[in-house]
Amino acid sequence: MLDAKFQRGFTLERLRSTTEPKVHHDSGGYYINTLSENVKVYFDDYYLFLEKVYNRCQSEIADLDSK
């Protein structure tokens, strides 16, 4: 993930063993609820979002470097 520089902060093993009351699990995976809208944010979706943003930024940096 992310050019092998960065790894997930919360692995599945860590999520399974956590006793954090804010972390929940359902058929969609592990999630937390946002404070303001009380919406489920799944960890896998969030990491996918971070990876997409990272990749987009890397391509924009490469474009800037080529100028």
N, C-alpha and C positions, 0 to 999 in steps of 0.2 A: 504494500500500500504506500502510495506517495513516494515513489522513487526509492523505496527501501530505506529511506531516511527516518521515516516516522512509522510507528505502529499504533494499533488501536490501544487506547488507554484502558478500555474495559473489555477484556476478552470474555468469551462465553463462560469459561471456567470461573472467572472472577464474578461475573453476574450471577451465576448459579449459586455461588457460595456466599453472596452478600446478604447481610441482614438489614440493609438500609430500607427503612419503611417507605421511602419515596420511589423505590424501584419496584415495578410490578411486572408480571408476566401474563400473557394470554396467547391465543393461537397465532398472533402476529409476531410474537417475540417479546423481548424485554423493552420496557418503556418507562418514561417518567411523564408526569403531567406538567404542562407549563403553568406558571403562577398566574399570569394575567388572563389567559383564555380558557384554562383548564382543558387543554387539548393534549392528546397522547402524542409523544415524540418518541418514536422507536429508535433505539441505538443504531441498528443496522441502516435505517434510512438516513440518520444524521451522519454516519460515517461515509455513506455513499455521497451525500451532499458535499461533505468536506473534500472528498476525493475529486469530485467534479470541479469544484471551485479551485482546488489546487492545480489541477490539470489546465484549466482555463488561464490561470495566472501564469503558469509556466510558459504557455504558448505566447501570452502577451509580453512576458519578459524577453523571450527569444526574439519577438518582433522588434522590441525596443533595442535590444543589443545589436540587431542586424542593421540598424539605421545609423 
